Structure formats: structure tokens, C-alpha cells
Amino acid sequence: MRLIIVLFSITLATTLFAQKKPLVESKEKIETLAKTEFDLAMAAPEGELYLFGVENNIKGEYLFKVTLGDRDKVVSVFVISREGGDIPSQNRVKDAVKAFRFNFKLPKNKSFSFEHKFKY
């Protein structure tokens, strides 16, 4: 009986982890999904970027131009403006945004840019 439960658990875990990220090709949809994921990551109390800001005592608003590329990666982050905060904090936020991974895939050999504000 234990063997059956263990095998079932392994099969279930493998199935859950094997799910692929959806491919998104529309620029508008990519921008909407990316901004939504950033907003969720900035949401208190459990968002990844929110917790990063709390741990690093980040203050201010940062407007970045974010470029996404192959394999759900942030390829570049360009600072457009900063209100409050300081340059070291801005650079830490920029690095955290660059390390962010999305839950969707992009078309190969294409990049997409958009502006997004991160408010701490």
C-alpha cells in the first residue's frame, strides 16, 4: 500500500512540474501579463519584489524601461526616472527586476520593451 502511495505521489509531482509555460506572441498581451506579474510581485505581504524592498529598506518610486527577451528573461532595465530614494537603492531594485522570471514564454529571437513604475 505504501508503495502505491509513493508511486502516485511521484507521478503527481512529475506531472505538476512538467507543465510548460504558455507562449505569448502579442506585444499588447506580453506587456499586460508582464505588468500584472510585476504588480503581483510588488503586492504586500508576500510579493517577491515587495519582500525584497522590505529586506533592503528601499524607498521611492522608480520608472524603468524593461526589455524582455528569449526564455522569459529580462534582458535590460533602463532607468527613466526616480522620485525619492537614492542611487544605491535604485540599482538594487534594477538588479532585482533584471533577475525576475515570468510565468510565460516569449517568441524566439524577439524582444519587447515597455515602461513600468515600481513604488516602494
C-alpha positions as CSV (number, residue, x, y, z in Angstrom):
1,M,0.0,0.0,0.0
2,R,2.8,2.4,0.9
3,L,4.5,1.7,-2.4
4,I,1.3,2.6,-4.3
5,I,1.0,5.9,-2.4
6,V,4.7,6.7,-3.0
7,L,4.4,5.9,-6.8
8,F,1.2,8.0,-7.0
9,S,2.9,10.9,-5.3
10,I,5.9,10.8,-7.6
11,T,3.7,10.6,-10.7
12,L,1.6,13.6,-9.5
13,A,4.7,15.7,-8.7
14,T,6.2,14.9,-12.0
15,T,3.0,15.9,-13.8
16,L,2.8,19.2,-12.0
17,F,6.4,20.2,-12.6
18,A,6.2,19.2,-16.3
19,Q,3.6,21.8,-17.2
20,K,5.0,24.2,-19.7
21,K,4.7,27.9,-19.7
22,P,2.3,29.3,-22.3
23,L,3.8,31.0,-25.3
24,V,2.6,34.6,-25.7
25,E,3.2,36.4,-29.0
26,S,1.1,39.6,-29.0
27,K,3.0,42.7,-27.8
28,E,0.0,44.0,-26.0
29,K,-0.7,40.7,-24.2
30,I,3.0,40.4,-23.3
31,E,3.0,43.9,-21.8
32,T,-0.2,43.3,-19.9
33,L,1.0,40.0,-18.5
34,A,4.4,41.3,-17.6
35,K,3.0,44.4,-15.8
36,T,0.5,42.2,-14.0
37,E,3.2,39.8,-12.8
38,F,5.3,42.8,-11.7
39,D,2.3,44.2,-9.8
40,L,1.7,40.9,-8.1
41,A,5.4,40.7,-7.1
42,M,5.1,44.2,-5.6
43,A,2.0,43.4,-3.6
44,A,2.1,43.1,0.2
45,P,2.7,40.9,2.1
46,E,4.1,38.1,0.0
47,G,5.2,39.5,-3.3
48,E,8.8,38.7,-4.2
49,L,9.7,42.4,-5.1
50,Y,7.8,43.7,-2.1
51,L,9.7,41.5,0.3
52,F,13.0,42.5,-1.5
53,G,12.1,46.2,-0.8
54,V,11.3,45.5,2.9
55,E,14.6,43.5,3.4
56,N,16.7,46.2,1.7
57,N,14.8,49.2,3.2
58,I,14.0,50.5,-0.3
59,K,12.1,53.8,-0.6
60,G,10.9,55.8,-3.5
61,E,9.4,55.4,-7.0
62,Y,11.4,54.1,-9.9
63,L,10.3,54.2,-13.5
64,F,12.1,51.7,-15.7
65,K,12.1,50.8,-19.3
66,V,12.1,47.0,-19.2
67,T,13.1,44.8,-22.2
68,L,12.1,41.2,-22.3
69,G,13.8,38.6,-24.5
70,D,14.0,34.9,-25.0
71,R,13.1,32.4,-22.3
72,D,11.1,34.7,-20.0
73,K,14.1,36.8,-19.1
74,V,14.5,40.5,-18.5
75,V,17.2,41.4,-21.0
76,S,17.8,45.0,-19.9
77,V,16.5,47.6,-17.4
78,F,16.9,51.3,-18.2
79,V,16.2,53.9,-15.6
80,I,13.9,56.6,-16.8
81,S,13.2,58.5,-13.6
82,R,13.5,58.3,-9.8
83,E,11.5,60.1,-7.1
84,G,12.8,59.7,-3.6
85,G,15.2,57.0,-2.7
86,D,18.9,57.1,-3.6
87,I,21.1,55.7,-6.4
88,P,22.2,52.6,-4.5
89,S,18.6,51.6,-3.8
90,Q,17.7,52.3,-7.4
91,N,20.5,50.0,-8.6
92,R,19.4,47.2,-6.2
93,V,15.8,47.5,-7.5
94,K,17.1,47.5,-11.0
95,D,19.1,44.3,-10.4
96,A,16.1,42.6,-8.7
97,V,13.9,43.5,-11.7
98,K,16.6,42.1,-14.1
99,A,16.6,38.8,-12.2
100,F,12.8,38.5,-12.3
101,R,11.4,35.5,-14.2
102,F,8.0,35.4,-15.8
103,N,5.4,32.6,-16.0
104,F,5.1,32.8,-19.8
105,K,7.4,32.3,-22.7
106,L,8.2,34.7,-25.5
107,P,8.8,34.0,-29.2
108,K,12.4,33.2,-30.0
109,N,14.7,36.0,-31.3
110,K,12.2,38.7,-30.4
111,S,12.3,41.4,-27.7
112,F,9.6,43.5,-26.2
113,S,10.0,46.8,-24.2
114,F,7.7,48.7,-22.0
115,E,7.8,51.2,-19.1
116,H,6.8,50.2,-15.6
117,K,6.8,52.1,-12.3
118,F,8.0,50.4,-9.1
119,K,6.7,52.2,-6.0
120,Y,8.2,51.3,-2.5
